[in-house]
């Protein structure tokens, strides 16, 4: 009987993996993956008092920035950037400069990956920027400009052009909202000063870089499962040939829609990597458990959920096993009317690995009769 149960469990896992073979998932990455460093240089125009009487070139000045950041997913990242140089301004005496330094913390949104399927080798990506910075303006005694310190919000866009897996060129435009006294002048119809920066630069991405798509179950795994199932089938057939009576009983049990009264129960629900969603291919396994409980009104079962030890942290896996148990219990309760008092829930996380033969088999909830 144990061999039959193992065969059914292995067949269920293999079937679920085969159904998911065409689905893709993003490989999980750690804290030190997908970091980058970025250097940029360009021009800045200051918007402040005397805009109408000064020429466009009067308020142009050089600008440079150096940033370090990380993408947490194909769509979302963050950057810490330091920059500055000089701001060109204009008053009644002519053109003058205010030197400054700024540090910014920016949220990055890869808009291309938000609206299009992710491709690591895509040549062009458009990145939105939303952040805030701390700006220190140095005093200019010749123009009676005092030192300033202020928080400056910013928005921007960056066009990223991939050269290779490690390098890309970028063109960025960002606007920064400054306090009105940044350039030493206050009033004159302007509530705030502001700067528009246009920068060109280069980005270097450290290893590990990119977000590779992987199969939740690859062909090698499926072939290995099929080979083990075939071995179990051969051994089961050999045992059945030696015992005709047991063979007839096994055929009779398979032909029935529901488990026989007082029969032992062993059923599994297999999940995708990192997921607690029950696939349609697993519905029949929960149905079998529900029919067993209805035919055996005094019976109780154990619902034990697991996670594979090689994926995720222990804390994450513990929470995930709880979600998997809850998903199975919800179906038994709401769809089939099974009382929770008949279900003993055990959430094992990755502390136990019921299938030592293959790590991915442990993404499972196992239901057994007490």
Secondary structure, 3 states (H helix, E strand, C coil): CHHHHHHHHHHHHHHHHHHCCCCEEECCCCCCCCEEEEEEEEEEEEECCCCCCCCCHHHEEEEEEEEEEEECCCCEEEEEEEEEEEEEEEECCEEEEEEEEEEEEEEEEEHHHHHCCCCCCCCEEEEEEEEEEEEEECCEHHHCECCEEEEEEEEEEEEEEECCCCEEEEEEEEEEEECCCCCCCCECCECCEEEEEEEEEEEEECCCCCCCEEECCCHHHHHHHHHHHHHHHHHHHHHHHHCHHHHHHHHHHHHCCCCCCCCCCEEEEECCCCCCCCCHHHHHHHHHHHHHHHHCCCCCEEEEECCCCCCCCHHHHHHHHHHHHHHHHHHHHHCCCCCHHHEEEEECCCCCCCCCCCHHHHCEEEEEEC
